[in-house]
Amino acid sequence: MKERIDEKITFRKLEVLLAFMQTGNLARIAEQMETTAVSIHRALHSLEEGLGCPLFRNEGRNLVPTQAARVLAQVAGEVIEHMERGMEMTRQEAGLSSSLLRIGSLYSLTSQVMPQVLMDLKLRRPALQVELVLGSNDSLRAKLLAGQIDAAIMGFEEGDGKFECVPLFDDEVFFAVPGHSAFADAETIDLQAFSDVDYVSLSDGFVTYRRFQDAFNVAGFSPKVVARVGDIYSLMNLVAGGVGYTLLPGRVRGVFGDRVKLVPLAPRYRMRQEIGLVYLHARERDANLLSLAAACRMTANQLYPQAHAE
């Protein structure tokens, strides 16, 4: 039988413990928590009673935490963080929207798409605060499942029942060369003619890296990758510097001016990325996410009108 948690151990007392571990000053904690130093002292000793073990020792007039207190504080931090997230998700499920919206994004969307989405969202919900989290497709998906972000604009695939997906646009993948390259003005690129050159790429987990792999699978050879990076702008810098060629989505065209040129792949190698707004299916009625979806659609219509006219 599992040991029951003593009623003397409460979230409030765990918060007091965390505050004490950070400051070590009873008076300061009392001021922050709008109570008295005596109440703070009593709460800490009440935790000891609830656990049945000492957490502090007295050195003169000072209360010094033991290693046991440090262990409890580490666990308490995790428990309170999970509880805060659970309370937020519960309110959202009940239709009460948070004042903070955490939006994930691919790095490649920050030059055009995300600024416009955020401006439109601000017009729709002026009081809403936004936290932007950047990452790879895989890392954003993991953060969605863990409740660390509320939604993400990223590559998506149909058929994942855990997520609600709002398609926005699809993007063609191009062969990227330095602006001064002899191939910068080529009409198309046949990958098989570039089997012996150096390549640079994103690391695994990025949707652009998946299309990179798909294209070379069609070409029938494994590219010689001399460097891997964790964001698309570092990747473009490597191309501009002549370190190697790569494949890039059309949405980053012009970001580096003439330093990087995007050349169409020959028809048999052409790949496309589907980009959309993704969030947990359980959040489909969340008012903040409905506003975000409307802002995303507006941005997609403005930036990619041809895709939405088809």
C-alpha positions as CSV (number, residue, x, y, z in Angstrom):
1,M,0.0,0.0,0.0
2,K,1.3,3.4,-0.9
3,E,2.3,5.8,1.9
4,R,-0.3,8.5,2.3
5,I,0.8,12.1,2.1
6,D,0.5,13.7,5.5
7,E,-2.0,16.6,5.6
8,K,0.7,18.9,7.0
9,I,2.4,18.8,3.6
10,T,0.7,21.4,1.4
11,F,1.5,23.3,-1.8
12,R,1.7,26.5,0.2
13,K,4.4,25.1,2.5
14,L,6.3,23.7,-0.4
15,E,6.3,27.2,-1.9
16,V,7.6,28.5,1.4
17,L,10.4,25.9,1.3
18,L,11.4,26.9,-2.3
19,A,11.5,30.6,-1.3
20,F,13.6,29.8,1.7
21,M,16.1,27.7,-0.3
22,Q,16.5,30.7,-2.7
23,T,16.8,33.5,-0.1
24,G,17.5,31.9,3.3
25,N,15.9,35.0,4.8
26,L,12.7,34.5,6.8
27,A,11.8,38.2,7.0
28,R,12.2,38.7,3.2
29,I,10.1,35.6,2.5
30,A,7.4,36.8,4.9
31,E,7.3,40.2,3.1
32,Q,7.0,38.5,-0.3
33,M,4.3,36.1,0.8
34,E,2.4,38.8,2.8
35,T,2.7,36.9,6.2
36,T,5.0,37.0,9.2
37,A,8.4,35.5,9.8
38,V,6.9,33.4,12.6
39,S,4.4,31.9,10.2
40,I,7.2,31.1,7.7
41,H,9.2,29.4,10.5
42,R,6.2,27.5,11.6
43,A,5.5,26.3,8.0
44,L,9.0,25.0,7.5
45,H,8.9,23.0,10.8
46,S,5.5,21.7,9.9
47,L,7.0,20.1,6.8
48,E,9.5,18.3,9.0
49,E,6.6,17.0,11.1
50,G,4.7,15.9,8.1
51,L,7.7,14.1,6.7
52,G,8.9,12.7,10.0
53,C,12.5,13.8,9.4
54,P,14.7,16.9,10.0
55,L,15.1,19.3,7.1
56,F,17.1,22.0,8.9
57,R,19.6,22.5,11.7
58,N,20.2,25.6,13.8
59,E,23.5,27.4,13.7
60,G,23.2,30.2,16.2
61,R,20.1,32.1,15.1
62,N,20.3,30.9,11.6
63,L,18.2,28.0,10.1
64,V,20.4,26.0,7.8
65,P,18.9,23.5,5.2
66,T,20.1,19.9,5.2
67,Q,20.7,17.8,2.1
68,A,17.2,16.3,2.8
69,A,15.7,19.8,2.4
70,R,17.5,20.2,-0.9
71,V,16.1,16.9,-2.2
72,L,12.6,17.9,-1.2
73,A,13.0,21.3,-2.7
74,Q,14.0,19.8,-6.1
75,V,11.0,17.6,-6.1
76,A,8.7,20.4,-4.8
77,G,9.8,22.6,-7.8
78,E,8.8,19.9,-10.2
79,V,5.5,19.1,-8.5
80,I,4.5,22.8,-8.3
81,E,5.4,23.3,-12.0
82,H,3.3,20.3,-13.0
83,M,0.4,21.4,-10.9
84,E,0.5,24.9,-12.3
85,R,0.4,23.4,-15.8
86,G,-2.4,21.1,-14.8
87,M,-4.5,24.0,-13.4
88,E,-4.0,26.0,-16.6
89,M,-5.0,23.0,-18.8
90,T,-8.1,22.4,-16.6
91,R,-9.2,26.1,-16.9
92,Q,-8.6,25.9,-20.7
93,E,-10.7,22.7,-20.9
94,A,-13.4,24.5,-19.0
95,G,-13.4,27.3,-21.6
96,L,-11.4,29.8,-19.5
97,S,-8.6,31.1,-21.7
98,S,-5.2,32.1,-20.2
99,S,-3.7,35.6,-20.6
100,L,-0.5,34.0,-21.9
101,L,-0.2,32.1,-25.2
102,R,3.0,30.1,-25.8
103,I,3.5,29.7,-29.6
104,G,6.1,27.4,-31.1
105,S,7.6,28.2,-34.5
106,L,10.2,26.9,-36.9
107,Y,13.2,29.2,-37.3
108,S,12.5,29.7,-41.0
109,L,9.1,31.2,-40.2
110,T,10.5,34.1,-38.1
111,S,11.4,36.3,-41.1
112,Q,8.0,36.8,-42.6
113,V,5.2,34.6,-41.3
114,M,5.5,34.9,-37.5
115,P,5.8,38.7,-37.3
116,Q,2.6,39.1,-39.4
117,V,0.8,36.4,-37.4
118,L,1.6,38.1,-34.1
119,M,0.6,41.5,-35.3
120,D,-2.8,40.2,-36.5
121,L,-3.2,38.3,-33.3
122,K,-2.5,41.4,-31.2
123,L,-5.3,43.2,-33.1
124,R,-7.7,40.4,-32.3
125,R,-6.8,40.0,-28.7
126,P,-4.9,43.1,-27.4
127,A,-4.6,41.9,-23.8
128,L,-3.0,38.6,-24.7
129,Q,0.7,38.1,-23.9
130,V,2.6,35.9,-26.3
131,E,5.8,33.8,-25.7
132,L,7.5,32.6,-28.8
133,V,9.4,29.3,-28.6
134,L,11.7,28.3,-31.5
135,G,12.7,24.8,-32.3
136,S,12.8,21.9,-34.7
137,N,9.6,20.1,-35.8
138,D,10.3,17.2,-33.4
139,S,11.1,19.4,-30.4
140,L,8.0,21.5,-30.9
141,R,5.8,18.4,-31.1
142,A,7.3,17.1,-27.9
143,K,6.6,20.5,-26.2
144,L,3.0,20.3,-27.4
145,L,2.5,16.9,-25.9
146,A,4.2,18.0,-22.6
147,G,2.0,21.1,-22.4
148,Q,5.0,23.4,-22.5
149,I,3.6,25.3,-25.5
150,D,0.0,25.9,-26.5
151,A,0.3,25.7,-30.3
152,A,3.0,25.5,-33.0
153,I,3.3,26.6,-36.6
154,M,5.4,23.9,-38.2
155,G,5.4,21.1,-40.7
156,F,2.6,18.7,-40.2
157,E,1.3,15.4,-41.4
158,E,-2.4,14.4,-41.6
159,G,-3.7,11.5,-39.5
160,D,-2.3,12.2,-36.0
161,G,-5.4,12.0,-33.8
162,K,-3.8,13.8,-30.9
163,F,-3.6,17.1,-32.8
164,E,-5.8,19.6,-34.5
165,C,-4.1,20.8,-37.7
166,V,-5.0,23.9,-39.6
167,P,-3.3,23.8,-43.0
168,L,-1.8,27.2,-44.0
169,F,0.5,26.7,-47.1
170,D,2.9,24.4,-48.7
171,D,6.4,25.3,-49.7
172,E,8.7,24.0,-52.4
173,V,12.2,22.9,-51.6
174,F,15.1,24.3,-53.6
175,F,18.8,23.7,-54.2
176,A,20.8,26.4,-52.3
177,V,24.1,27.7,-53.6
178,P,26.3,30.8,-52.8
179,G,25.3,33.9,-54.7
180,H,28.6,33.9,-56.6
181,S,28.3,30.3,-57.7
182,A,28.3,29.4,-61.4
183,F,25.1,27.5,-60.7
184,A,23.2,30.5,-59.3
185,D,21.4,31.2,-62.6
186,A,20.8,27.6,-63.6
187,E,17.2,26.8,-64.7
188,T,17.2,23.5,-62.7
189,I,19.6,21.3,-60.7
190,D,20.0,17.6,-61.3
191,L,21.1,16.1,-58.0
192,Q,22.9,13.2,-59.6
193,A,25.3,15.7,-61.2
194,F,26.2,16.8,-57.6
195,S,27.0,13.5,-56.0
196,D,30.7,14.3,-55.2
197,V,30.3,17.8,-53.7
198,D,30.1,18.8,-50.0
199,Y,26.8,19.4,-48.3
200,V,25.7,21.1,-45.1
201,S,22.4,20.3,-43.4
202,L,20.1,20.8,-40.4
203,S,20.2,18.2,-37.7
204,D,17.6,15.4,-37.4
205,G,14.2,16.5,-36.3
206,F,13.7,19.4,-38.7
207,V,11.1,19.1,-41.5
208,T,13.6,20.6,-43.9
209,Y,16.1,17.8,-43.1
210,R,13.4,15.2,-43.8
211,R,12.8,16.7,-47.3
212,F,16.6,16.8,-47.7
213,Q,16.8,13.0,-47.1
214,D,13.8,12.3,-49.3
215,A,15.3,14.2,-52.3
216,F,18.6,12.3,-52.0
217,N,16.8,9.0,-51.7
218,V,15.2,9.7,-55.1
219,A,18.7,10.7,-56.4
220,G,20.0,7.3,-55.2
221,F,23.0,8.4,-53.2
222,S,23.9,9.6,-49.7
223,P,25.3,13.2,-49.8
224,K,28.6,13.9,-48.1
225,V,27.5,16.1,-45.2
226,V,30.5,18.1,-43.8
227,A,28.6,20.1,-41.2
228,R,25.2,19.9,-39.4
229,V,23.6,22.9,-37.6
230,G,20.6,23.5,-35.3
231,D,18.9,26.4,-37.1
232,I,18.2,27.4,-40.7
233,Y,20.0,30.8,-40.6
234,S,23.3,29.2,-39.5
235,L,22.8,26.7,-42.4
236,M,22.4,29.6,-44.8
237,N,25.5,31.3,-43.5
238,L,27.5,28.1,-44.3
239,V,26.1,28.0,-47.8
240,A,26.9,31.7,-48.3
241,G,30.4,31.1,-47.1
242,G,31.0,28.3,-49.6
243,V,31.2,25.4,-47.0
244,G,28.7,23.3,-48.9
245,Y,25.4,23.1,-50.7
246,T,22.0,22.3,-49.2
247,L,18.3,22.2,-49.8
248,L,16.1,25.0,-48.4
249,P,12.4,25.9,-48.5
250,G,11.3,28.8,-50.7
251,R,10.1,30.9,-47.8
252,V,13.7,31.9,-46.9
253,R,14.4,33.3,-50.4
254,G,15.8,36.8,-50.1
255,V,16.5,36.6,-46.4
256,F,20.3,36.7,-47.1
257,G,19.9,39.0,-50.1
258,D,22.1,37.9,-53.0
259,R,24.4,35.9,-50.8
260,V,22.4,32.7,-51.1
261,K,20.5,31.7,-54.3
262,L,17.7,29.1,-54.5
263,V,17.6,27.1,-57.7
264,P,14.7,24.8,-58.6
265,L,15.4,21.1,-58.5
266,A,14.8,19.0,-61.5
267,P,11.1,17.8,-61.5
268,R,11.9,14.2,-60.3
269,Y,13.5,15.6,-57.1
270,R,11.0,18.3,-56.2
271,M,9.7,18.2,-52.7
272,R,7.2,20.2,-50.8
273,Q,6.7,21.0,-47.1
274,E,3.2,21.4,-45.6
275,I,3.1,24.1,-43.0
276,G,0.2,24.5,-40.6
277,L,-0.9,25.5,-37.1
278,V,-0.9,22.5,-34.8
279,Y,-2.4,22.1,-31.3
280,L,-3.8,19.4,-29.1
281,H,-7.3,18.2,-30.2
282,A,-8.5,18.7,-26.6
283,R,-7.9,22.5,-27.0
284,E,-10.0,22.9,-30.1
285,R,-12.5,25.2,-28.3
286,D,-9.9,27.5,-26.7
287,A,-10.7,31.1,-27.6
288,N,-7.1,32.1,-27.8
289,L,-6.3,29.3,-30.2
290,L,-9.3,30.1,-32.4
291,S,-8.0,33.7,-32.6
292,L,-4.5,32.4,-33.4
293,A,-6.0,30.1,-36.2
294,A,-7.8,33.1,-37.7
295,A,-4.6,35.2,-37.6
296,C,-2.6,32.3,-39.3
297,R,-5.2,32.0,-42.0
298,M,-5.1,35.7,-42.7
299,T,-1.3,35.7,-42.9
300,A,-1.3,32.7,-45.2
301,N,-3.9,34.4,-47.5
302,Q,-1.7,37.5,-47.7
303,L,1.7,35.9,-48.1
304,Y,0.6,32.9,-50.2
305,P,-2.6,34.0,-52.1
306,Q,-1.9,31.7,-55.0
307,A,-1.9,28.6,-52.8
308,H,-5.3,29.6,-51.4
309,A,-6.8,30.5,-54.8
310,E,-6.2,27.0,-56.1
